[in-house]
Amino acid sequence: MNEIFAVALITILAVISPGADFAMVTRNSYLYGRKAGLLAALGIALGVQIHVMYTMLGVGLIISQSPTLFTVIKIAGAIYLIYIGYTTFTSKSKLDIDLSADSGLSPFSALRNGFLTNVLNPKTTLFVVSTYTQVVNPSTPLAQQIGYGLFMSLAHGIWFALVALFFSHQTLRSAMINGQSVLNKIIGSALLGLGVSLAFAPLTH
């Protein structure tokens, strides 16, 4: 019971902590509409499963003990965030606020944005690896370990779906798009800042 409570608490705190995933869903939702935001949220939830799977296979333990391998993941994630941040910051496109119209972003691209954001997110890597290494032991049933991973993904999916619903609301989206030039620079700067901070952050795992 203590294990389950620990996983639930750590997961909730990790999910609601603002980061690249929050910025990505916000960006997709207000720029491209509700569908794009929800698909990004789904991609984020699926990305969590990648970390869960390799951790359960033991690769996560190798990452936690290998500064070089972790650095590679950290730099890849930073480069991706910097790229997305730059394209958002420099975007000059003007979007309408008709949520029923074509968003201009394909469903695959929206899903991929969320997926890659979490797959390449060192914060998610640390969250999953540290949680499993702290609460899972050789006596933990496989079904329970799988359940932990599914809960982590579900929690991410639900939270970011709510974020997508909020930021794609037509009234809010209308106000945001009216000032999209400034907002693009704010969100782009946030993603750029996250990417740069990840690239130069010291290893603390």
NUMAR-50120 format. One record per residue (C-alpha): x, y, z; residue in one letter. Coordinates in nm, 3 decimals, padded with zeros to 5 digits. Each point is the difference from the previous one (the first is absolute). Layout:
BEGIN
{r {X, Y, Z}, 'a'}
...
END
This chain:
BEGIN
{r {00.000, 00.000, 00.000}, 'm'}
{r {00.286, 00.239, 00.078}, 'n'}
{r {00.150, -00.076, -00.343}, 'e'}
{r {-00.326, 00.084, -00.175}, 'i'}
{r {-00.042, 00.323, 00.195}, 'f'}
{r {00.359, 00.103, -00.076}, 'a'}
{r {-00.043, -00.061, -00.375}, 'v'}
{r {-00.329, 00.191, -00.004}, 'a'}
{r {00.142, 00.299, 00.188}, 'l'}
{r {00.322, 00.019, -00.204}, 'i'}
{r {-00.194, -00.033, -00.324}, 't'}
{r {-00.251, 00.274, 00.083}, 'i'}
{r {00.275, 00.241, 00.104}, 'l'}
{r {00.201, -00.078, -00.314}, 'a'}
{r {-00.301, 00.041, -00.229}, 'v'}
{r {-00.113, 00.340, 00.127}, 'i'}
{r {00.352, 00.140, 00.017}, 's'}
{r {00.029, 00.247, -00.293}, 'p'}
{r {00.249, -00.097, -00.265}, 'g'}
{r {00.052, -00.059, -00.370}, 'a'}
{r {-00.306, -00.227, -00.020}, 'd'}
{r {-00.227, 00.274, 00.138}, 'f'}
{r {00.144, 00.256, -00.241}, 'a'}
{r {-00.042, -00.238, -00.294}, 'm'}
{r {-00.366, -00.080, 00.070}, 'v'}
{r {-00.076, 00.367, 00.059}, 't'}
{r {00.169, 00.089, -00.329}, 'r'}
{r {-00.184, -00.265, -00.202}, 'n'}
{r {-00.336, 00.078, 00.161}, 's'}
{r {-00.004, 00.373, -00.054}, 'y'}
{r {00.173, 00.002, -00.339}, 'l'}
{r {-00.170, -00.297, -00.163}, 'y'}
{r {-00.311, -00.074, 00.206}, 'g'}
{r {-00.144, -00.262, 00.231}, 'r'}
{r {00.070, -00.308, -00.212}, 'k'}
{r {00.370, 00.088, -00.033}, 'a'}
{r {00.023, 00.065, 00.375}, 'g'}
{r {-00.167, -00.329, 00.091}, 'l'}
{r {00.222, -00.192, -00.241}, 'l'}
{r {00.307, 00.163, 00.154}, 'a'}
{r {-00.129, -00.109, 00.342}, 'a'}
{r {-00.040, -00.355, -00.130}, 'l'}
{r {00.351, 00.012, -00.142}, 'g'}
{r {00.135, 00.107, 00.338}, 'i'}
{r {-00.178, -00.292, 00.170}, 'a'}
{r {00.143, -00.243, -00.258}, 'l'}
{r {00.344, 00.149, 00.049}, 'g'}
{r {-00.017, -00.089, 00.369}, 'v'}
{r {-00.048, -00.365, -00.099}, 'q'}
{r {00.330, 00.002, -00.189}, 'i'}
{r {00.180, 00.094, 00.323}, 'h'}
{r {-00.201, -00.258, 00.194}, 'v'}
{r {00.081, -00.280, -00.244}, 'm'}
{r {00.376, 00.052, -00.010}, 'y'}
{r {00.010, 00.049, 00.376}, 't'}
{r {-00.183, -00.328, 00.058}, 'm'}
{r {00.246, -00.169, -00.236}, 'l'}
{r {00.287, 00.130, 00.209}, 'g'}
{r {00.130, 00.259, -00.245}, 'v'}
{r {-00.116, 00.271, 00.238}, 'g'}
{r {00.243, -00.128, 00.259}, 'l'}
{r {00.281, 00.029, -00.252}, 'i'}
{r {-00.101, 00.358, -00.082}, 'i'}
{r {-00.011, 00.090, 00.369}, 's'}
{r {00.358, -00.127, 00.038}, 'q'}
{r {00.139, 00.135, -00.328}, 's'}
{r {00.067, 00.375, -00.011}, 'p'}
{r {00.100, -00.023, -00.367}, 't'}
{r {-00.321, -00.169, -00.113}, 'l'}
{r {-00.212, 00.233, 00.208}, 'f'}
{r {00.184, 00.300, -00.145}, 't'}
{r {-00.081, -00.117, -00.354}, 'v'}
{r {-00.371, -00.019, 00.090}, 'i'}
{r {00.017, 00.338, 00.170}, 'k'}
{r {00.164, 00.171, -00.299}, 'i'}
{r {-00.242, -00.160, -00.249}, 'a'}
{r {-00.294, 00.124, 00.204}, 'g'}
{r {00.151, 00.347, 00.028}, 'a'}
{r {00.057, 00.026, -00.375}, 'i'}
{r {-00.360, -00.102, -00.072}, 'y'}
{r {-00.139, 00.259, 00.243}, 'l'}
{r {00.226, 00.271, -00.140}, 'i'}
{r {-00.116, -00.083, -00.355}, 'y'}
{r {-00.371, 00.011, 00.094}, 'i'}
{r {00.057, 00.316, 00.205}, 'g'}
{r {00.178, 00.172, -00.287}, 'y'}
{r {-00.271, -00.088, -00.254}, 't'}
{r {-00.269, 00.125, 00.241}, 't'}
{r {00.190, 00.320, 00.084}, 'f'}
{r {00.058, 00.086, -00.366}, 't'}
{r {-00.345, -00.107, -00.124}, 's'}
{r {-00.172, 00.275, -00.199}, 'k'}
{r {-00.308, -00.197, -00.103}, 's'}
{r {-00.340, 00.142, 00.086}, 'k'}
{r {-00.259, -00.257, 00.100}, 'l'}
{r {-00.377, 00.027, 00.014}, 'd'}
{r {-00.204, -00.114, 00.300}, 'i'}
{r {-00.235, -00.244, -00.172}, 'd'}
{r {00.057, -00.321, 00.197}, 'l'}
{r {-00.198, -00.201, -00.253}, 's'}
{r {00.231, 00.093, -00.285}, 'a'}
{r {00.317, -00.176, -00.109}, 'd'}
{r {00.256, 00.070, 00.270}, 's'}
{r {00.292, 00.019, -00.241}, 'g'}
{r {00.178, -00.268, 00.202}, 'l'}
{r {-00.050, -00.364, -00.096}, 's'}
{r {-00.121, -00.242, 00.271}, 'p'}
{r {00.328, -00.192, -00.032}, 'f'}
{r {00.206, 00.317, 00.049}, 's'}
{r {-00.202, 00.100, 00.307}, 'a'}
{r {00.041, -00.347, 00.152}, 'l'}
{r {00.369, -00.004, -00.088}, 'r'}
{r {00.057, 00.339, 00.166}, 'n'}
{r {-00.131, -00.128, 00.331}, 'g'}
{r {00.169, -00.338, -00.032}, 'f'}
{r {00.347, 00.136, -00.077}, 'l'}
{r {-00.033, 00.267, 00.268}, 't'}
{r {-00.029, -00.267, 00.268}, 'n'}
{r {00.224, -00.266, -00.156}, 'v'}
{r {00.281, 00.258, -00.018}, 'l'}
{r {-00.085, 00.162, 00.334}, 'n'}
{r {00.269, -00.069, 00.265}, 'p'}
{r {-00.251, 00.101, 00.267}, 'k'}
{r {-00.223, -00.292, -00.103}, 't'}
{r {00.299, -00.232, -00.021}, 't'}
{r {00.100, 00.085, 00.356}, 'l'}
{r {-00.358, -00.020, 00.125}, 'f'}
{r {-00.063, -00.350, -00.133}, 'v'}
{r {00.344, -00.146, 00.071}, 'v'}
{r {00.021, 00.140, 00.353}, 's'}
{r {-00.356, -00.105, 00.085}, 't'}
{r {00.053, -00.358, -00.113}, 'y'}
{r {00.340, -00.033, 00.161}, 't'}
{r {-00.134, 00.133, 00.331}, 'q'}
{r {-00.331, -00.183, 00.033}, 'v'}
{r {00.041, -00.314, -00.209}, 'v'}
{r {00.199, -00.295, 00.130}, 'n'}
{r {00.051, -00.361, -00.116}, 'p'}
{r {-00.308, -00.111, 00.195}, 's'}
{r {-00.232, 00.252, -00.168}, 't'}
{r {-00.242, -00.196, -00.227}, 'p'}
{r {00.037, 00.066, -00.372}, 'l'}
{r {-00.368, 00.092, -00.025}, 'a'}
{r {00.050, 00.265, 00.267}, 'q'}
{r {00.303, 00.143, -00.179}, 'q'}
{r {-00.202, 00.022, -00.323}, 'i'}
{r {-00.283, 00.162, 00.195}, 'g'}
{r {00.236, 00.269, 00.128}, 'y'}
{r {00.101, 00.083, -00.358}, 'g'}
{r {-00.359, 00.011, -00.122}, 'l'}
{r {-00.092, 00.231, 00.288}, 'f'}
{r {00.288, 00.233, -00.086}, 'm'}
{r {-00.113, 00.019, -00.363}, 's'}
{r {-00.367, 00.042, 00.092}, 'l'}
{r {00.078, 00.280, 00.245}, 'a'}
{r {00.202, 00.184, -00.265}, 'h'}
{r {-00.271, -00.055, -00.261}, 'g'}
{r {-00.283, 00.127, 00.221}, 'i'}
{r {00.187, 00.306, 00.128}, 'w'}
{r {00.119, 00.115, -00.341}, 'f'}
{r {-00.337, -00.072, -00.158}, 'a'}
{r {-00.146, 00.244, 00.254}, 'l'}
{r {00.272, 00.250, -00.091}, 'v'}
{r {-00.087, -00.045, -00.368}, 'a'}
{r {-00.371, 00.048, 00.066}, 'l'}
{r {00.068, 00.315, 00.199}, 'f'}
{r {00.235, 00.169, -00.246}, 'f'}
{r {-00.208, -00.097, -00.304}, 's'}
{r {-00.321, 00.151, 00.136}, 'h'}
{r {-00.121, 00.234, -00.271}, 'q'}
{r {-00.032, 00.310, 00.220}, 't'}
{r {00.346, -00.043, 00.151}, 'l'}
{r {00.152, -00.104, -00.329}, 'r'}
{r {-00.151, 00.304, -00.171}, 's'}
{r {00.162, 00.231, 00.254}, 'a'}
{r {00.332, -00.185, -00.026}, 'm'}
{r {00.003, 00.000, -00.379}, 'i'}
{r {-00.078, 00.372, -00.012}, 'n'}
{r {00.331, 00.046, 00.177}, 'g'}
{r {00.169, -00.300, -00.157}, 'q'}
{r {00.312, 00.188, -00.108}, 's'}
{r {00.085, 00.082, 00.361}, 'v'}
{r {-00.120, -00.338, 00.128}, 'l'}
{r {00.209, -00.186, -00.258}, 'n'}
{r {00.305, 00.182, 00.130}, 'k'}
{r {-00.089, -00.078, 00.362}, 'i'}
{r {-00.056, -00.372, -00.064}, 'i'}
{r {00.294, -00.017, -00.241}, 'g'}
{r {00.224, 00.168, 00.258}, 's'}
{r {-00.120, -00.245, 00.268}, 'a'}
{r {00.082, -00.299, -00.221}, 'l'}
{r {00.334, 00.149, -00.100}, 'l'}
{r {00.080, 00.069, 00.365}, 'g'}
{r {-00.094, -00.354, 00.100}, 'l'}
{r {00.214, -00.142, -00.278}, 'g'}
{r {00.304, 00.211, 00.086}, 'v'}
{r {-00.037, -00.069, 00.374}, 's'}
{r {-00.016, -00.374, -00.068}, 'l'}
{r {00.304, 00.014, -00.224}, 'a'}
{r {00.214, 00.171, 00.265}, 'f'}
{r {-00.155, -00.145, 00.316}, 'a'}
{r {00.241, -00.208, 00.208}, 'p'}
{r {-00.072, -00.371, 00.035}, 'l'}
{r {-00.189, -00.056, 00.325}, 't'}
{r {-00.134, -00.352, -00.051}, 'h'}
END
